[in-house]
Amino acid sequence: LRADCDGTNPENRSGLEEEDLMYRAAVLVFALVFPSAAAAQQPCTTDGRQVVNELYRHMLERQAQAGSAHWVQQLESGRMTVRDVVRSIAISPEYAERFFYAESGENTPYERSVARLYRHLLGRQPDAEGQRVFARVAQQSGPEAVIDRILNSNEYRQQFGDWSVPGSGGLRYCAPNSAVGRR
C-alpha cells in the first residue's frame, strides 16, 4: 500500500477525518455546555496594562489615561488582585459621579444605578428582586455596601474570582508569585 506525502494511507484517511470531526464536535459541545470550564482553559496574561485597559473600557466606558498606571503597578507588584482594582474603580468618585445616582422616574431610587453595577461587575442585567433589594441597600447604606455585596457574592467569586476581568470575555491576569492577596 502506498502512503500519501502526509504519511497516511489513502484508504484510512476518511476514518481519520471522521475521528477528527468527532473530536472537534465533542470539544464544541463541551465548550457550549460548560462555558466556564472552557474559559478556565484560556491562558492568563501577565500584562497588567491590558487588564487595566479592559477594566476602564468595561467599567468606566472610556480609555485608560496616565493615572491608570497606579493600578498596573499595584497588580504587577502583587499588592492588589484584579478584584481589588475592580472594587477601587467602582467606589471611585468618577464612577459614582458618572454611574451611581438616583434618577427621576425610578420606582425605587438607585434602580438604574444598580443595573449599571450589575452590568459592570457581573456582566449581566439584574433580576427584578436583586435590583429592588440592592436599590434599598444603596438608599440605606450607600453604593459601597452594594458594591461589596456583589463582589463578595458567590456569583462573582465563581465567575471571576480574584484574577478574572469582568466584561472581557474571559481575560484572566496571571498573579505574580509574590501576590499577597492570592485566593
Salt bridges, closest charged atoms under 4 A:
ASP4 OD1 - ARG2 NH1 2.91
ASP4 OD2 - ARG13 NH2 2.20
ASP6 OD1 - ARG13 NH2 3.99
ASP20 OD2 - ARG24 NE 2.95
GLU54 OE1 - ARG57 NH2 2.71
GLU61 OE2 - ARG119 NH2 2.90
GLU61 OE2 - HIS120 NE2 2.81
ASP84 OD1 - ARG183 NH2 3.96
GLU94 OE2 - ARG62 NE 2.69
GLU94 OE2 - ARG98 NH1 3.22
GLU103 OE1 - ARG112 NH1 3.28
GLU103 OE2 - ARG116 NH2 2.94
GLU129 OE1 - ARG132 NH2 2.94
GLU144 OE2 - ARG87 NH2 2.71
ASP148 OD1 - ARG87 NE 2.58
GLU155 OE2 - ARG124 NE 2.66
ASP162 OD1 - ARG83 NH1 3.78
ASP162 OD2 - ARG183 NE 3.11
